[in-house]
Amino acid sequence: MSDKKKDEVKEKKDGKSKVKTKSYARLKPAKLYSPPDFPYHNRELSWMDFNSRVLEEAFEKENPVLERANFLAITASNLDEFFMVRVAGVMDKLHSTKSNRPDESGMTAQQQFEALTDKIHEFVKKQYSCLNRSLLPALKKSGLFFLRVSDLSKSQRQKVDEYFEKFIFPVLTPLAVDTSRPFPLLANKSLNIAVRLSRDGEDIFAVVQVPSILQRYFEVPASDGGRCFVLLEDIITEKLSQLFELYKIKAFCPFRITRDGDLDIDEEADDLLVEIKHSLKKRQRGDPVRLEITAKSDDALKNFLVDMLGVADKEIYEVTGPLDLTFFSKFCRLDGLDELRFKPITPVTPPAELYGYDDIFSAIREKDRMVHHPFESFDAVTSFINQAAKDPDVLAIKQTLYRVSGHSPIIAALIKAAENGKQVTVLVELKARFDEENNIGWAKKLEKAGCHVIYGLQGLKTHCKIVLVVRREADGIRRYLHMGTGNYNDSTARFYTDIGMFTCSEQFGEDASSLFNVLTGYSTPPVYNKMKVAPTGLRDFFEEMIRHETDNALAGLPSGIVAKINSLVDPSIIRLLYKASQAGVKITLIIRGICCLVPGVKGISDNITVRSIVGQLLEHSRIFIFENGGNRKIYMGSADWMQRNLDKRVELVFPIEDPDLMNRSFTIIETMLKDVLNTRIQLPDTSYELIDRRGKKLHNCQREFSEMAKKALASKRIVEKEENRFKPLMAAVPPKPEKP
């Protein structure tokens, strides 16, 4: 078998085989309004391009069918948040006195709103085309059927009737709307059914909320070996007559509203926690920014909803299928269907860097250590904090928390440390969007356990990822650090790619102490030894490094920039990258999401390539490489190239200086640049296209990282086995007599 054929077979086993460039029905490239000498793609339109790349994975027939369903759910969840924050923000600008002021892309708020809603309507049509024409037939082929109640057999219908009587009916509350009963305040993103009723020739309206406490789909017995499901709203609509016995049901339609979810927080309030809790309640009552309704709904019902909600035509989305496709995220985790999912990427534990060490502190004392998640287990990080919590020589633990899981082992370790008498200081960022409520709960538990909790800094979000452990040792106090690119969240660490570094370098330790002094007190931001910290110095650092590469190129010295980030929005950084490109600097950008820079524009960005990796895992790590005249420097951290990261957040970027870790970091980037299965290239018209795979080795960087982690650990075990092998004692060989 040829090498190429072997690669194709291997990828099929992994659940992903892509040999030819796929042709998708792509969204049309947006018109560029910005000046020709400074091409700048509108941020919101660029984000829609990213969500379209995710949707392409739902169309991809060679992805396992349940993974395709999950990608579709991700696009729906992404779009919900986008409406709550970004679309709502554009709509706010429409009513502002500054609405005619163009943004960096040259678009006014009105132009943005029109272009954006047009693009979203087009996108939603493609979502439901994917569902109806591609995904549902594929699910049927795999033995998974979504049925209407009218399609059920007698025995199946009996099961539905029993389920309705026992579980659904008791929690339903039909809400009539008339002169004495106003239209209800419906929760953000709740699924509802509007009903038009008639009695004595008079129409009245009512609303029934689909209970979110119940699972969205109900499984009924199947006779042919497959599995059959009925959606919850279909069961309710079939039983509406039991809710309105005195009325004739003339029409009904499911609908869903999305509300403005951006919080307006008074950070000068006496108690920030109380202020945020109050603001969270407002999120459920925000102005509607989107009405979703099933296509071809009753005109009277549609007009009723429009009047009650006050939405404009462009804010109405009529869809040809079930509303709220996010339910597929749970559906795709059905038991017993592993063959319909990607082959899991299982983290190795322990990571090769820490193999053979019972004491993580001794491993870090030897040299800096790096862990690459999820290919290497996040347990290395939780173990670091757990050991610190139990170690009698540890005096203090300081940590920043931005997003944590619902059952966080990190929080449990910090609480245990406080109970063990250690000084524990935790900055819990209460303003982490859509995690505010979760973080409030954790902040209270930490405080109750005796931890010193800080809620963040006024006017800034604390987004940096750092743990500082202060330990008493024979030769004095030593500081151990973990710094990373991602959150201390054991749940997302299973499918977000991130990198963390452990060190006990004295200079890093000094920097960490200084940083926490800034976060917890009124210290003046210091001059750091190693760290680059926003908002006081990170922008200057990046701009200086880009200028340095520009100067080197002009001087004929080796130059180049590679940046792996989640988003590139900042106009100043983009201008400097354009100047560097014009000077001859080769720039490679690996950007998962938003990219406002336009590559490949003649005379402006000829030397810039933009790649986007969308695959089984969500790319989240941030890595920056500067050629530096042939003496390459590499940095990692929590910051993207956005105004908010550089100017409005506390962010941390740190150098990788250990030679072994530097080589490993360069290998990580080189492996990503070889990827052809998950990578798309951005074109000068701002659209993206998959790499033409013909004649290329089918590299999948995420799979290759998993194999690298396994091989590294296996090699450590082989070495240990060799060292522990029994060695026979040999008799001494007498020396040969010297010749006369």
N, C-alpha and C positions, 0 to 999 in steps of 0.2 A: 504494500500500500504506500502511495506517495506521501511525503510529509504534508503536503497541502490537504490531501484527503484525510489524513490522521487528525489534522487540526479541525477540519469540518466535523468529523465524527465526535471528537472530544467536546467541541462546543455544543453539539446537539445533546450530549449527555448532561452538560451543565444547564440545559434548558434555554440555550440561546445560540442559535446558529444564523449568522448573517454573512452571506457571501457576496451578494450583489447589493449595489446601492438601491435602497427602497425609494419608491416614489409615492409621497404622501400628498394629500390635498392640503397644501400649506396655506396659512393665512397670508394675505397680500402684504408685501412690504409697505411700511408707512412712508408717507412723503416727508422728506427732511426739510424743515423750515429754517434751520440755522444757517448762518453765513457760510459760504463755500470754503472759506479759509479755516473754519472751525466747525467741522461736522460734529453734530451732537444729537444722538438719538434720544427722543423723549423717554424719560424713565418709565412711565406707566405703560407705554406701548412696548418697550423693551421687556418689561415683566410679562406682558401677555405673550410675547415671543417665547419666553422661557416656559410658561405653562403649556404652550403649544408643543414644545419639545417633549414634555412629559406625556401629553396626549398621544404623541406619535408612538410611544411605547405601549399604549393601550391598543393601538391599531396593529402593532407588530405581531403578525400571526405566528412567528417562531418563538415568541415569549410564551411561557406556560399560561393557560387560560385564566387561572385565578390571579396570577400576577398582573395580567392585563386588566382584570377587574379592579385590582388594587390601584394601578396607575390611574384608571378612570376616577376612582374615589379621591385620589390625591389631587387631581385637577379640580374636582368639585370643592374640596376642602380649601385648597389654595384660593379659589375664586371667592369663596365666602369671606375669607379674611381680607382679600383684596378689596372687596366692596365695602366692608366695614371700616377700613382705614383709608386706602388710597382713593377709591372712587368717591367716598364721602368727603375726602379732603378737596378733591377737584370741584365737587358740588358746592362746598363752602366758599371756594374762591369765586365761583360764579356770582355769589351774592355779596362779594367784597368790593370795596371801592377800588381795589387794585386788580380787578379781574382782567383789565385790558393790558396789563403789563406782561409782556411775553417772558417765558422762562428761557433757560439756556438753549433750548431747542428752537426758540423763536415762535413758540405757540402760545397764544392767549389761553385763558381758562376755558373760554367758549370753544376754541378750536380743539383743545385737549379733550373736552367732554364729548364733542361730536365724534372725533376720530376714535376715541376710546370706546364709546358705546357701540359704534359701528363694528369695531373689531371684536368686542365681547359678544355681540349678537351673532356674528359669523362664527365665533369660537363655540358658542353654545350649540349651534346647529351641527357642528362637527362632533361635539360630545355625543349628541343623541344619534347621529349617523353611526358613530362608533358603536354605541350601545345596541341599536336596533339592527343594523346591517352586518355587524362584525362580531360583537361580543356575545349577544344572546344566542345566535346560531352556533357559535363555538361552544358555549356552555351546554346547549342541547346535545351537541355532538359528543360531549364528555359525560352526558347522563345527568345534567343539572337543569331542571326545568322550572321556570316561573310561570304559574298558571293563574288564570282568572277564576274567580269562584264559580262562574257559569260553566267552566270547562271541567270541573271536578266530577269524579265518580260519586256514586251514592255514599260509599264508605268514607271517602275523603271529605265530602261535604258534612257528614255526620261529625267527623273530628273537628272541623272548623266551627260547627254549631256549638259543640261542647266547649271549645276554647273561648269562643265569644261569650258564652253565658258565664263561665267561671272566672275569666281573667280580664276580658276587654270591657264588657258592659258595666261592671261595678266601678270602673275608673273614668268612664265617659261623662262629660258634662255638656249637654247641648245648650247653647247660648242663643236665645232669641234676640233679635235686634229690632226695637220699635221705639216709640216715643218715650216710653218709661224705662227702656233698657238699652243704653247706648252701646255702640260698637265696642267690643272688649279690647283692652290693651293686650295684644298678643305678644308673647315673648319673642325675642330675636331668634331667628332661624327655626322657629317652631313650624311644624307641618300641621296644616288645618284643612278642613273641608267646609266650603261654603255651600249652603243649601237654600234653594228657592222653594218655598212652600205655598200652598193655596188652600183657602178655606172660604166658602161662600163667595167665590169669585174674586177674592182679594189676595194679592201676593204679599207675603212677608218673607223676611230673610233670617237665617240663623247661621251660626258657626259651630262646628264641632272640632275640637282640638284632638289630633292624633297623639295619644299618650306616649311621650318620649321614654317613659319608664319601662315600656315593653319593647321587646326586640322587634325590629322593623319587619322581619319576615318570619313566617310560621311554616314549619315543615310538616307536610302531610304524608301519609304512607304511600309508597309507590309500588306498583305491581310488577313492573318490568325490570327491576333491578337498579333503576336510576334513583334519583332523589328529587322530590317535588316540593316547591315552596309557593306560598301565597303571601303577597304583601299585606301588611296590617291595614293600610288605608282601603284596600280593595274589600277586605272583610267588613270594615265599618260601613262603607258605602252600600254594600249589599244588605246591611241590617239597619239602614237609616229609618225604615218604617217603624221599627221598634222604639226608636227615640222620639218620633213625632207621630204618635198614633192618631191624633185628632186631625191631622193635616194630610193633604195630598202632596207628595213630593213631585215637583215639576222639573227640577234640574239640580245638579250638584257638580262641584268641581274642587279638586284639591288645589291649595295655594300655599304659598310660603313667602314670608317677608324677611328681608335683611335690613337691619337698622345700622345707623351710624354708631360705630363701636369705639371710636377714638375718645379716650378719657380727657377731660379738661380738669387737671388736678392743680389745686392751689398748694404749691410746695412751701408756702410760707405759713400754712395752717399750724396751729398749736400742736396738733397730733396728726402726723402724716398718715399713720395707719388708719385712723378713723376717717380721715379725708378720702383715702383711697377706697375704703369700704363703702362710703357714701357714693362715690363716683361709680363704683361697680353696679350699683342699683340703677343708675342713670343709663348704663349701657343697654339694659333691657328695654328702656323707654326711649331710645334715640329715634330720631326721625327716620322713616323708611327711605332707603336708597335703592331698593329693588323689590319688585313684585314678580314672583314666579307663579305661573298658572299653566294648567294643561291646555294644549292647543285645541281650538274649535270648541271652547267652553261656551256655555250659554251667555248670550250678549247681556242679558239683564243682570246676571251674576257678576260678569266682568265689570260692567258699569257701576254696580253697587260697590265692589271692592275698590275701584279707582276713586270713587267719591269718598268713601270712608277713609282711605289711606292717603289721598292727596298725591298720587304719583302721576308723573307725566308719561307720555307714550314711550319715550326712549328708555324709561325705567321699568317697563313691563317686558318680561321674557316668557314667551309662550313656547312650551316644550312638548315634544312628541313622545313622552314616556313618563316614568315615575319621577317625581320631584326629589331633590336632595339625594344625589347619587353617592353621598359619603357612606351610606349603609354598606356599600360593597367592601369597605375596609374591614368590617367584622365578618362579612360573608366569606371573604377569601381565606379566613382562618378556620374554616370548617374542619372538623376532625376527619381523619381517614382519607384525606385527599392529597397526600404529600406528592404524588406523581403529577399533580396539576400545578405545582409550585416550583420556583427555582430550587435547585440543589442548595441547601443552606450553607452559608459561610460561617463555619463554626470557629469561634476564637480559640487560639491555642492558649493553654494555661499550664505553667507560667510562661510568660514571654521568654524567649531565649536569653535576653539581656539579664534576666533575674533568675535563670535556672541554677539550682544548686545552693541558693541562699535562703536560709530560714530567717535570717535577720536582714530586712531590706535596707537598714541603715548601713550595715557593713558593705553591701553591694554598692550603695551610692558613694560611700567613702572612697572606694577603689577608683571610680571614674563616673562621669556623667552617664545616665542611662536614658534610653528612648523607648517609648511604647507606641505602637501604631494600631489604633482601634478601627474597626472591630476585629481585625485579623489577629490581634493579640488582646487578651482579655482585659476588660476594664477592672477586673478584680485586683490588678496590680495597684490601681489608684486607691480603691477602697481598703485594700490590705495595708497600704502605707498609712492611711489615717487610723485604721483599726490598731495597728501596732503602736502608733503614737499614743492612742488613747489608753492602751494598757501598760505601756513602758513606764516604769517608775522614774526613769531618768528624764523623761520629757516634761518640760516645765510649762510650755505654752503651745497652743495651736491657733493659727489665724488663717481664715479662709474667706474667699468671696464666693457667693452663690447667686447665679442668675436664673437658671432654670434647673429644677431637680425633679426627680420622679415622685409618683404618688406614695411609694413605700421605700423611701430613700435609705440605703445602708450608710450613705455618707452622713446624713442627719443622725442616724442611730449611733454612729461612731463618735460624733461630736458631743452628743448628749452623754454617752458613756465616759468620754474624757472629762467633761465637767463634773460628773458624779465621782470620778476618781481624783478630784481635787486639782485638776489642771486649769490653767487660765485659758479659757476658750473665747475667742473673739470671732464673730461671724458677721460679715456684711451680706445681708439678704436684700437683694434689689427688689423692692416692692413694686417698682414701675416697669417690670418686665412684662411687656404687652401680652395679654391673655393668660399670663401665669400669676397675675396679681393675687387672686384669691388663694391659690395654692401656696404662694410664698408667705402670705399673711398667716396662714395656718402653721407653717413651719417656724416662722419667726416667734410666734407665741409659745410653741413647744420648746424651742431653744431657750427662750427667756425663762420659762418655768423650770428648766433643768439647771439654770444657773449660768448659762452662757451670756456673754456681753454681746448684744445684738445691735447692729447699726442698720438703719433702713435705707442707706444710700446717701448721696450727696445732693444738696439743693441745686437744681438746674442741670444736673448731669445724671446719666444712667451709668452704673458701674457694671461693665461688661467684661472686664478682664478675668482671666481664669488662673488663680494662683492659690497655693496652700503653703504656709510657712510653719515649720515645726522647729521649736527651740528646744535643744536637748543638752543636758549636762553630761560631759564626758571627762575622761581622766585628764585631758590636756586643756580643759576649759569648756566654754559654751560653744556649741556648733549649731549652725542653722541649716536645716534641710528644706529643700523646696520641690514642689511640683508646679510646673507651668505648662499650660496647654492651649490648644486651639479651639477646644470645644467645652461644653458645659459639663458640670459634675453631675451628670444624669445617667445612671446605670441603664435606664430603659432606652433612651435614644442612642446610647453608645453601642447598641447592638446593630444599628443600621446607619449611623452617621460615621463618615470617615474622619477621624481626628488623630492628632499626634500630641503626645505629652513628653516632657523631659523632666527627669529628676536630677538634681545637683545639690552639692553642699559647698560649692565654690564660695569663698569668703566675700568676693565682690558682689556676687548675686545675692548673698545673704544680707549684706549691707543695703543693697537696693531694695530688697523685699521689706526690710524693717522700715526703711524710709517711706516706701509706698503705703504701708499700713498705717504709719503715723499720719500721713496725709489723709487717709480714708477715715480714720477714727478721731482725729483731733483737728487742731488748727495749724498744723505745721505748714510752712512754706514749701512748695514743691522743690525738691532738691535737684542737683545735677547728678544724674545717675551714672554709675560706673559702666554698666552693661545694658540695662533695660532701656527701652524706648517707650515712653508713656504718653498717652493722650489724656487730656487735651493740651498739655503744656509743651510737648516737644516732638510728638510723633509726626505731625504734618511737616515740620521743618526737616526732620530726619529724612522722610521719604523724598521730599522735594530736593534736598541736597544730594541724595544718592542718585536721583535721576539726572540732575544737572552734571554730576560728576561723570556719569556714563557718557553724557553728551560731549563734555569736554574731552574725554578720552578718545572718543570717536573722531573728533575734529583734529586731535593731535596724532592720529594714526595708531593709537594704542588699542589693545583688545577691549572690546566693550560688548555689553549685552545685558538684557533684563529678562528674567522669567518671573512672573507673578501668578500664583494660584490663589484665587480669592472667590468669594461668593458673588460680589457685586462691584462694579466700577461705575461710579456716578459723579465723583467730585470733578468739577470743571477745571480747577487749577492743576490737578494731577493729569487730567487728560491733555491739557495744553502742553504741559511739559513732556508728556509722552510723544505728542505730535512733533515737538521740536527735536526730541531725541531721534525719532525716526528720520526726520529730514537731515539730521547730522550723520545718519548712517548706522545708528544703533539698531541691532536686531532685537526685536521685542516679541516675546511669546507670552500671551495671556491665556490662562486656563480659568475661565469664569463660568461658574455653574448657572448663575441667574442673570441679573440685570447688567447690561453693558451699554453705556451711553456713548462710548467711543466707537467710531466707525473705522474699521480696518481697511487696508487695501486701496485707499483713495490716492490717486496719482499725485505725487508731489507733496502729500501731507502725511499719509500713513502707509506708504508702500512697504515699509519694513516691519509692520505690525501684523501679527497673526493672532486671531482670537479663536479659541477652542472652547467647547462646552461639553462636559462629560455628564451624561444622564444615564444611569444604569440601575442595577439591582440595589445599590446603596446610595445614600445621599452624600455627595461630596461636600465636606464642610471645613476641611483644614485650610489654613492660610499659610502660604510659604512664599518667601521672596528671595530671589537670587540676583546678585549684582556681580558682573564680571570683574569689575574693579581692577582693570589693567592687567588681568591675568592672575590675580590673587583673589579668587572668588570668595564672596561673603554670602552667607545664607542666614535668613531670619525666619522665625515662625511667630505666630501669635493669634490674637483674638480679633484683629481689626481688618475690615474691608476698606476699600478706597472709596469711601462715601463721606459726605460732610459730617453726618452724625457720628461716625466712628472717629474722625480726626478732630472734631471740634466740640462735640456735645456729649461725649462719653469718656469714661475712664477705661482706656484700653492698654494692653500690654503686648509689646513685641520684643522678642529676645533673640540674641545671636546663638547659633550652633557653632561651637568652637572646638569641641573634641574631634580629632581627625576621623575616628571611626564613625561617629555620628554624622559628620559632614558628608563622608562618602555614602553613608546610608541615605541621607537626605537627597543627595544628587541622584542616587539610584531611583528613589521614589519618583522624582520628577521625570527622569528619563523613561521610566516605565509608563507613566501617564502619557508621555508624548508618543509612545509607540502604539497606544490603544487605537484600534480601528473599529471596534464593535460598539462602543458606547459614545464615541466622539462625533461631534458635529462642528463644522467650520463656519464661522460667520463671514458672509459675503459683503462687498461694499454697499449693497442695497439694503443691508441690515438683516436679510433673511439668513437662515442657516441651512446647511445641507450635510447629509451624512457623508463620511469619507467613502470614496469608491474603493471597495475591498478587493476588487479583481486583481489577482496576482500577488496579494499581500498576505503575510502571515496573520492569522486571526487573533491578534492580541486583545485580551480583555484584562485591563489593568487591575480591576478589582479581584478577579479570580487569581491573577498572578501574584498579587500581594498576599493572598491567602496561602498560596503554595510556598511563597518565600518564607512566611512565618512558620509553616510546618517544617520546612527543610532546615531552617535555622535551629529550631528546637531539637529536631532529630539529630542534627550534627553534634549538638551539645551532649545529648544522651549517649551517642556513640563514643565520644571522647571520654565521658565518665566511665563507660563500660570498659574501655581499653585501660584506663588508669586503675580500675578496680580488679582487673584480671589477675588470677593467681600467677605469680612468677617464681619458677623453681630456682633454688639456690644452686649455683654451679660451683664445682670445685675449682680452685684456683689453678690456672695452667702454669706449670713451672717454666721459667724463662729458658730459652734455648741457649746452650753453651756458646760462648764466643769462639769464633774460629781463630786458631793460632796465627 
